[in-house]
Amino acid sequence: MTSTGELAAHLSSSGYTVDAVDWSETALVEARTRHGDAARWLRLDIEGDHAASLSADGYDLITLRFVAPFLTYRDRTLDVLGHRLRPGGALVLITPLAADTPAERRGIALAEDELARLRSRWAAAERHDADGLVFLVLRGPRQDEAAPHAAAQRNPSCAYNGEEAAARREHHFHLTDRYYGQVESGRKTIEVRVATPQKAAAKVGDTIVFHDRDNEREVDVIVKRITSYASFEDLLGAEDADRIDPDGPREELLLTLRAIYPSAKEVLGPLAFEFDHSPARPGRPMPMTPTQYAQTVPHHTVYGCLYVRDEHDRPVQLRSVYGSRLWQFPGGNLDAQGEDPLQTARREAVEETGLEIGLEAPRLLLTHFLPAGPRMPLNKVGLIFDGGRLTADQLRRIRLDPAEHDMWAAHDLADWQELMAPRDFARLDAVEHARRGEGPAYLITHT
């Protein structure tokens, strides 16, 4: 498609970022020699090679200069390229006209009927004739016909070759807002069509892309079953009408289908396409790397701790030597690589009390969120697990780390309320109520 690179260089000088593609290495070498870094020079057979080297973000303009007559799978290839266009983008096809081309060179040109077919597959098509060439400016590829998905070309095994390529075809169905909403909400799982050549070509395992006629929404599904019938009566006698139209009266469905497909179309044979909620297309690339994303969101710290009690179910807490001398549960912040909150709570409990507690699979009692504020510039999330009861022998074996705590105590809630600031007691009270199943398992504490 590069020829010797003049068009690519011109587009580059006009402000475009250009990918210039040709299947000939010789042409690419000459273009690169003449025009240097004006474009990314890519060797690619657009029909047979995978397209991983092309921009995943799509293109505002795609030009095919003296290429279309040589395409073996012209409709498919242009459909694929059309789906690489960004919204508002255009595909420009430049070709000689067969009527103006000597018979012996007919293979390098397109005839009027071929041009008409190309134009019919696009929502908007402009034609310009100059110097014996036809310039077609195409926008909005029509999606009524089956077309292979552009993403399929990212895998070399998905190149167009025989039955394997056909098995990966994509079919585009347009729905009114009502029916699209039923598919989008997961309630409609059977679509009824008639056996036009395009629909009859569909196979189990193919992709259906449903489009909302009123906007640009679309959803992709995998065909699980295709069943043909002699009439709509036969179809409705065998299929679950609620899966075809979950919002409409069953007795009106036959009238609705015949209003959409009059008798001249019904005789083609109704088809029931069954699908489930499995995605057919690969997911879109994430807009940024995980590292880039982490730089865009507020940062958090996370803590994990264990809620322990004595044999009388009185909460046990440790008094901090720092700051406001808060009473705390055994535990701490996640500051060791590879630990999860429960592992942190267990490790910190050993360091702070000398006891190994919470060794089974303790229940998560409370998720605690502290939004950033004057006292702490970062949001904080805490996970508080049920550390169970400590025996009298375990309590006697508590050995505090004097660098962190200087006292431990067991009190009932009323006594703890006297000892603690209201904001701090609120967490203890919420944990105890959650343990009893008497309160929510989520608490927000504002600093």
JOKA-V917437 format. One record per residue. N is the residue number from 1. RES is the residue in one small letter. PHI is phi in whole degrees, -180 to 180 (NA if undefined). OMEGA is omega in whole degrees, -180 to 180 (* if undefined). Layout:
# JOKA-V917437
N & RES & PHI & OMEGA
N & RES & PHI & OMEGA
This chain:
# JOKA-V917437
1 & m & NA & -176
2 & t & -84 & -167
3 & s & 54 & 174
4 & t & -110 & 169
5 & g & 92 & -176
6 & e & -62 & -179
7 & l & -66 & 178
8 & a & -61 & 179
9 & a & -64 & 178
10 & h & -64 & 179
11 & l & -64 & 177
12 & s & -62 & 179
13 & s & -68 & 179
14 & s & -89 & 176
15 & g & 107 & 179
16 & y & -79 & 163
17 & t & -90 & -164
18 & v & -116 & 164
19 & d & -105 & -179
20 & a & -105 & -171
21 & v & -117 & 172
22 & d & -152 & 177
23 & w & -85 & -176
24 & s & -97 & 178
25 & e & -66 & 179
26 & t & -62 & 179
27 & a & -62 & -179
28 & l & -67 & 178
29 & v & -62 & 180
30 & e & -65 & 180
31 & a & -64 & -180
32 & r & -66 & 178
33 & t & -65 & -177
34 & r & -75 & -167
35 & h & -122 & 173
36 & g & 57 & -175
37 & d & -93 & 180
38 & a & -63 & -178
39 & a & -152 & 165
40 & r & -85 & -177
41 & w & -93 & -172
42 & l & -118 & 175
43 & r & -90 & -173
44 & l & -159 & 168
45 & d & -92 & -171
46 & i & -69 & 177
47 & e & -95 & -172
48 & g & -110 & -177
49 & d & -95 & 171
50 & h & -75 & -170
51 & a & -112 & -178
52 & a & -63 & -178
53 & s & -76 & 179
54 & l & -78 & -177
55 & s & -65 & 177
56 & a & -72 & -179
57 & d & -85 & -180
58 & g & 88 & -174
59 & y & -136 & 173
60 & d & -83 & -178
61 & l & -147 & 173
62 & i & -126 & 179
63 & t & -116 & 174
64 & l & -122 & -175
65 & r & -103 & -179
66 & f & 58 & -177
67 & v & -114 & -170
68 & a & -53 & -179
69 & p & -62 & -175
70 & f & -95 & -178
71 & l & -78 & 178
72 & t & -71 & 180
73 & y & -113 & -170
74 & r & -62 & -177
75 & d & -62 & -178
76 & r & -61 & -176
77 & t & -64 & 179
78 & l & -68 & 174
79 & d & -62 & 179
80 & v & -60 & 179
81 & l & -64 & 179
82 & g & -60 & 179
83 & h & -78 & 173
84 & r & -90 & 179
85 & l & -77 & 171
86 & r & -75 & 177
87 & p & -53 & -178
88 & g & 85 & -178
89 & g & -73 & -176
90 & a & -133 & 171
91 & l & -108 & -178
92 & v & -109 & -178
93 & l & -111 & -179
94 & i & -116 & -175
95 & t & -152 & 169
96 & p & -68 & 177
97 & l & -96 & -175
98 & a & -59 & -178
99 & a & -64 & -179
100 & d & -102 & -175
101 & t & -115 & 178
102 & p & -55 & -175
103 & a & -56 & -178
104 & e & -69 & 180
105 & r & -115 & -177
106 & r & -56 & -176
107 & g & -68 & -179
108 & i & -96 & -173
109 & a & -131 & 176
110 & l & -115 & 177
111 & a & -87 & -178
112 & e & -61 & -179
113 & d & -67 & 177
114 & e & -68 & 177
115 & l & -65 & 180
116 & a & -63 & 178
117 & r & -63 & 179
118 & l & -59 & -178
119 & r & -64 & -176
120 & s & -68 & -177
121 & r & -92 & -179
122 & w & -128 & -178
123 & a & -69 & 180
124 & a & -138 & -179
125 & a & -143 & 175
126 & e & -114 & 179
127 & r & -119 & 175
128 & h & -133 & 179
129 & d & -115 & 179
130 & a & -157 & 175
131 & d & 54 & 178
132 & g & 77 & 180
133 & l & -114 & 173
134 & v & -107 & 175
135 & f & -113 & 176
136 & l & -103 & 176
137 & v & -106 & -172
138 & l & -113 & 178
139 & r & -135 & 175
140 & g & 70 & 179
141 & p & -60 & 177
142 & r & -68 & -174
143 & q & -120 & 177
144 & d & -79 & -175
145 & e & -101 & 178
146 & a & -66 & -179
147 & a & -148 & 177
148 & p & -69 & -178
149 & h & -75 & -177
150 & a & -59 & -177
151 & a & -65 & -180
152 & a & -61 & -177
153 & q & -75 & 177
154 & r & -74 & -180
155 & n & -112 & -177
156 & p & -56 & -178
157 & s & -71 & -178
158 & c & -98 & 176
159 & a & -63 & -175
160 & y & -74 & 174
161 & n & -149 & 171
162 & g & 62 & -172
163 & e & -66 & -179
164 & e & -62 & 178
165 & a & -67 & -179
166 & a & -62 & -179
167 & a & -67 & -179
168 & r & -104 & -176
169 & r & -75 & -177
170 & e & -119 & -176
171 & h & -122 & -174
172 & h & -111 & -180
173 & f & -114 & 179
174 & h & -101 & -177
175 & l & -126 & 170
176 & t & -70 & -176
177 & d & -58 & -179
178 & r & -60 & -177
179 & y & -73 & 177
180 & y & -62 & 179
181 & g & -61 & 178
182 & q & -67 & 177
183 & v & -68 & -177
184 & e & -60 & -179
185 & s & -86 & 176
186 & g & 80 & -176
187 & r & -94 & 179
188 & k & -95 & -178
189 & t & -130 & 172
190 & i & -135 & 176
191 & e & -114 & -179
192 & v & -104 & 174
193 & r & -136 & 173
194 & v & -113 & -169
195 & a & -82 & 166
196 & t & -67 & 180
197 & p & -55 & -179
198 & q & -68 & -178
199 & k & -71 & 180
200 & a & -67 & 180
201 & a & -78 & -178
202 & a & -68 & -179
203 & k & -131 & 174
204 & v & -59 & -176
205 & g & 97 & 176
206 & d & -70 & 177
207 & t & -100 & 167
208 & i & -112 & 172
209 & v & -110 & 176
210 & f & -90 & 180
211 & h & -118 & 173
212 & d & -78 & -177
213 & r & -62 & -173
214 & d & -90 & 179
215 & n & -157 & -173
216 & e & -99 & 180
217 & r & -69 & 176
218 & e & -152 & 178
219 & v & -143 & -177
220 & d & -109 & 180
221 & v & -140 & 179
222 & i & -108 & 178
223 & v & -71 & 179
224 & k & -99 & -179
225 & r & -156 & 172
226 & i & -128 & -180
227 & t & -123 & 179
228 & s & -98 & -179
229 & y & -136 & 179
230 & a & -80 & -178
231 & s & -156 & 176
232 & f & -67 & 176
233 & e & -61 & 179
234 & d & -62 & -179
235 & l & -61 & -177
236 & l & -70 & 176
237 & g & -73 & -177
238 & a & -107 & -175
239 & e & -96 & 176
240 & d & -79 & -176
241 & a & -62 & -179
242 & d & -68 & 177
243 & r & -86 & 177
244 & i & -89 & 178
245 & d & -144 & -176
246 & p & -67 & -177
247 & d & -106 & -175
248 & g & -105 & 175
249 & p & -62 & -178
250 & r & -59 & -176
251 & e & -70 & -180
252 & e & -95 & -174
253 & l & -65 & 179
254 & l & -63 & 178
255 & l & -64 & 180
256 & t & -64 & -179
257 & l & -63 & -179
258 & r & -76 & 173
259 & a & -72 & 178
260 & i & -78 & -177
261 & y & -121 & 177
262 & p & -64 & -172
263 & s & -57 & -180
264 & a & -63 & 177
265 & k & -92 & -180
266 & e & -60 & -178
267 & v & -66 & 175
268 & l & -66 & 180
269 & g & 108 & 177
270 & p & -66 & 177
271 & l & -124 & 173
272 & a & -107 & 177
273 & f & -99 & 177
274 & e & -96 & 179
275 & f & -144 & 176
276 & d & -117 & -175
277 & h & -101 & 179
278 & s & -75 & 178
279 & p & -72 & 180
280 & a & -101 & -178
281 & r & -89 & 172
282 & p & -68 & 179
283 & g & -68 & 177
284 & r & -70 & 175
285 & p & -62 & 176
286 & m & -62 & -176
287 & p & -69 & 179
288 & m & -156 & 179
289 & t & -73 & 177
290 & p & -56 & 179
291 & t & -65 & 178
292 & q & -63 & -179
293 & y & -63 & -179
294 & a & -60 & 180
295 & q & -80 & -176
296 & t & -101 & -174
297 & v & -112 & 176
298 & p & -61 & -180
299 & h & -87 & -178
300 & h & -128 & 162
301 & t & -108 & -177
302 & v & -131 & 174
303 & y & -126 & 174
304 & g & -133 & 179
305 & c & -148 & -177
306 & l & -117 & 178
307 & y & -94 & -177
308 & v & -119 & -178
309 & r & -137 & 174
310 & d & -86 & -175
311 & e & -68 & 178
312 & h & -101 & -180
313 & d & 64 & 174
314 & r & -88 & -179
315 & p & -61 & 177
316 & v & -107 & 179
317 & q & -136 & -179
318 & l & -114 & -179
319 & r & -96 & -177
320 & s & -75 & 175
321 & v & -90 & -174
322 & y & -103 & 168
323 & g & 52 & -177
324 & s & -85 & 177
325 & r & 56 & -175
326 & l & -71 & 169
327 & w & -86 & -170
328 & q & -133 & 169
329 & f & -81 & 171
330 & p & -59 & -179
331 & g & 151 & -179
332 & g & 180 & -178
333 & n & -78 & 174
334 & l & -73 & 179
335 & d & -130 & 177
336 & a & -116 & -178
337 & q & -61 & 172
338 & g & 86 & -180
339 & e & -92 & 168
340 & d & -98 & -175
341 & p & -58 & 180
342 & l & -68 & 177
343 & q & -62 & 177
344 & t & -62 & -179
345 & a & -60 & 180
346 & r & -65 & -179
347 & r & -64 & -179
348 & e & -64 & 179
349 & a & -62 & 177
350 & v & -64 & -178
351 & e & -67 & -173
352 & e & -92 & -177
353 & t & -125 & -174
354 & g & 82 & -177
355 & l & -107 & 171
356 & e & -94 & -177
357 & i & -131 & -178
358 & g & 67 & -173
359 & l & -83 & 179
360 & e & -79 & 177
361 & a & -122 & -172
362 & p & -64 & 180
363 & r & -75 & 173
364 & l & -76 & -177
365 & l & -92 & -172
366 & l & -149 & 167
367 & t & -104 & -171
368 & h & -117 & 180
369 & f & -119 & 176
370 & l & -119 & 178
371 & p & -67 & 179
372 & a & -59 & 180
373 & g & -160 & -178
374 & p & -59 & -177
375 & r & -83 & -177
376 & m & -148 & -176
377 & p & -76 & -179
378 & l & -117 & 169
379 & n & -63 & -179
380 & k & -136 & 178
381 & v & -123 & 179
382 & g & -121 & 176
383 & l & -118 & -175
384 & i & -112 & -175
385 & f & -105 & 179
386 & d & -80 & 179
387 & g & -86 & 175
388 & g & 82 & 180
389 & r & -93 & 174
390 & l & -102 & 178
391 & t & -73 & 178
392 & a & -61 & 178
393 & d & -66 & 178
394 & q & -63 & 180
395 & l & -63 & 179
396 & r & -67 & -177
397 & r & -90 & 178
398 & i & -63 & 176
399 & r & -128 & -177
400 & l & -76 & 170
401 & d & -89 & -175
402 & p & -63 & 177
403 & a & -74 & -178
404 & e & -123 & -175
405 & h & -138 & -180
406 & d & -123 & -178
407 & m & -161 & 169
408 & w & -130 & -178
409 & a & -157 & 174
410 & a & -123 & -180
411 & h & -137 & 169
412 & d & -78 & -174
413 & l & -62 & -178
414 & a & -62 & 179
415 & d & -69 & 178
416 & w & -63 & 180
417 & q & -62 & 178
418 & e & -71 & -175
419 & l & -87 & -169
420 & m & -113 & 173
421 & a & -66 & -176
422 & p & -54 & -178
423 & r & -64 & -179
424 & d & -75 & 178
425 & f & -66 & -180
426 & a & -57 & 179
427 & r & -67 & 179
428 & l & -59 & -179
429 & d & -64 & 180
430 & a & -66 & 180
431 & v & -65 & -179
432 & e & -65 & 178
433 & h & -66 & 177
434 & a & -65 & 179
435 & r & -62 & 180
436 & r & -82 & -176
437 & g & 75 & -175
438 & e & -110 & -177
439 & g & -156 & 180
440 & p & -68 & -179
441 & a & -99 & -179
442 & y & -140 & -178
443 & l & -137 & 172
444 & i & -110 & 176
445 & t & -118 & -180
446 & h & -88 & -179
447 & t & -81 & *
